[in-house]
Amino acid sequence: MSDVDDALDISDLPRRELEAEIKAMFRDYSHNRPRSLQTALGPSEIGSLCKRQLAFGLTAGEMGKGSNTGGDIWRSYVGVALHKEDEEVLKFANDRAGEQLWIPEAKVYGHDKHPGSCDAYHVKRRTVVDWKHPGKYMFDKYRKDGPSWKYRAQVHIYGKGYARLGLPVEHVGIMFISPASDLHHGFLYLEPYSEEIANLALNNLDAIKAQCDELDVVHHPERFQQIPITPTDDCRLCNWWNPKPFGPRQCSGKE
């Protein structure tokens, strides 16, 4: 290696170029998956405590989705991949038992305009189960403090969707298994199904939709500022987050 090569590290250029190409390929794929491109709010988003985030989401079909990619895509990519395997596990369990113990990935309507794909429904236990695969930090936090309101609202909305199909729902659960840990330390959060919890989130969504219509934010986007925000540590993952907003459909996550 010459002195110039050593100073500029030219010899490492092919490796760095290929590495960047591979990472860009994963990002491009992740940003163009159907889930990433969809604009309709689903049950996983409806429980957000931030009214402005919900307002942005409710109008995304007409005004476009936010430009923030939510930081690094890897955890989301891993989560989607694991969910595909989770579905295969349920199918395997059904085949092994010779009966339908589980209903995997069913489309349910807790709200007519906001359907969602529910991870799992245990037929005999009459229980909705959603899989969560957080990193180690959040996994430990959920074990200590329990799931967020957003996660709880999500599974109760799924429960309402199943109830509307005529299937009994007695409990809703969230199964936490971290890819940074192991199956032994996975844990299930379980609580009785409550239509009231589902309705709290859905009624809040309808109220924000009415407020968006009243303010006519589609034609007057500056009026989004009249809808309050609820800053959290997750703001940087919001589709509309920007530390230095340069338009009415961006938010710094600060009052």
N, C-alpha and C positions, 0 to 999 in steps of 0.2 A: 504494500500500500504506500502511495506517495505521500509527501507532506501535505499536499493540497487535498488529497482524498481524506487524510486523517483529520484535517481542519474542518472540511465541509461535510464529512461523513457521506461522501458521494456513493461509496460502495453499498451503503445501506438503503439507498434510494429505491431500488426495485421492491425491497421488502416493505418499506413504508407506503409506497404507492399501492401495492396490492392489498395491504392491510386497510388502507383508507377506502379502497374500492369495495372490499368485503363489507365493511361497516356501513357504507353508503347503500349497498344492496339491501342489507337488513332493514335500514331505516326506510328506504323507499317502499319495500314490501309491506312493512308494518303500517305506514301511513296510507297505503292504498288498499288495505283489507276492507271488506264490506262494513265491518263494525266501525272502523275508523272513519269511513266516509258517510255513514248514516247521519242524518240530521235530526230525526225524530227522537225525542227523549224517551228513554226506557226506564224500567223500574230501578235500575242501578243508579240512576241520576236523580230521580224524582224526590228522593229523601233529602236532597241537599238543603242545608239550613240557610244558604245564601239566596235571597230572593232575586238579586240581579243576575246571578249565574243562571237561575231557572228562566228568567225573562230572556236572556240571551239565547238560551237553548230552545225556548218555545218559538222564537222568531228566526231560528237558523235556517229553516226551510225556505223562507222568503228572502232573508238577508245574507245567507251564507254562514258557514261554520267559522269559528274563531281560528286565528292564525297560529296560536301557540301550540306547539307539538307536545307540550307537557313534559319537557325534559327528555332524558334518556328513555328509549323505547324498550330496553331489554327486559325489564320486569314485566311489562305488559305482554311482550312477546312470549316470555316463559309462561305467564299465567294462561294465555290462550292455548298454548301447546299442552299444558297440563290439563286444561279443561277437556280437550279432545280425548286425552287418555282417561280422564275420569269417566267420560261417557262410555268408553270401551269397557271399563271395569264393571259398570252397571249392566251392560249388555251381557258380559261374561257371567255375572252373577245370576241373571235371568236364565240364561242357557243352562248353566250348571244345575239350577233348581228345577228346571222344566216347567216353570211358571213365571208370571210377571211379578217379581218382588218389587221392582222399581219401574217408574216411568221416567226415562231420561230425556232431557232437552225438549220439553213440550212447550209450544207457544201458548201462552195464556194471556187473558185480557182482564187485568185488575181494573183497567180504565179502557174504554172503547177505543180511544185514539192513541193509547200508549201501551201496546202489547210488549211482552218480554219473553225471552226463552228461559224457562225455569230449569235449573240444573238437574234437580231430582225430586221425585215424590215417592215415598215409601208407601206402598199400597196397604199393607196390613197394619202399619203403625199410623196411617193417615197423617203423614208428616212430610212437610216440604223441607228440603235440604239444599242449601246453596254452598258451593265450594269456594273457599278463599285461600289463596296461596301467597301470603305476604312475605316480605323480607323478615329477617330475624328481629330487627328493632320493633317493627309494628306487630309482629307475632307475639313478642313478649308483652307489648302494651295491651293487646287484646286479651291475652291470658290474664293479666292483672286487672284491667278495668272493664273488660267486656267489649262487645262490638259498638261501633258508633251508631248514632240514631239513623244515619243514612243506610247502613247495612241492615238494621232492624226493620226500617220501613220497607226496604226492598223485599225481604222475605215475607212480610205480611201482605204486601201487594201481590206477590206470587200466590200466597195462600188465598187471597180473595179471588184471584183468577181461577184457581182450581175449584173454589166453592161455587163460582158462577157456572162452571162446567157441570156442576151437580155432584162433584166428588167431595166427600167429607174431609175436613182439615181440622185436626185436633191440636197439632203442634207445628211450629216452624223452627228450623235450626240452621246454624251456620257451622260448617266443618272447616276448621282452620288447620292446614298442613303447610308448613313452610318449606320451600325448596332449600333453604339454608339450614334446616334442621333435619329431623327424621320423622318417620311415621309414628314411632313410639311416643313422641312428644306432641303429636297432633291432638286436638281437643274439639269437642262438639259443644257449641252454645245452643241451648234449647229453651224455648218458652212456649206457653199456650198461644195458639193462634188468636189474634184479636182483629176483627174487622174494623174496630174503632181506630187502631193504630194505622191501618191501611188508609182509612178515610181521612185521617188527619193530614197525611201527606198528599193525598189526591185532592182534597178540598183546598189545601194551600196552593197546589198547582193551578187549579181552576181559578182561584182568586187572583193569582199573578197573571194568568192569561187575560182575565177581565181587565186588570189594571193596564196591561200592555195595549189592549184594544182602546181603553178609555184615553190613554195618553197618545195613542196612534204613533207608537215608537217606530213602526216600519217607515213612516214618512217623516218622522221627527226623531231621529235617533239620539239627539242631544237630551231627550227627555228620559233616557235610561238612567240619567243621574238622579232622577227623583225616586228611583227604586232602591231601597237600602241594600247594603252589602253586609255580610257576616264574615270578617276576616278569620282565616284559620291557617294552620301550617300547610294545608293542601292547596292554598291559593295558586302556588307556582305550577300546579298540575292542571289548573283550569284552562280550558281552550281559549279563554279571553284574557288571560293574565299577561301583563307586560309591566316590568318595573318602571318603565317610562312611557305611559300611554300616549299615543299620538292620534287617537280618534275616539269617538263616543262609544264604540263597541269594544273597547279595551279597558282593563281595570288593573290597578297596581296592587289591589288587595289591602289598601289602606284607606281609612276614613278621610 
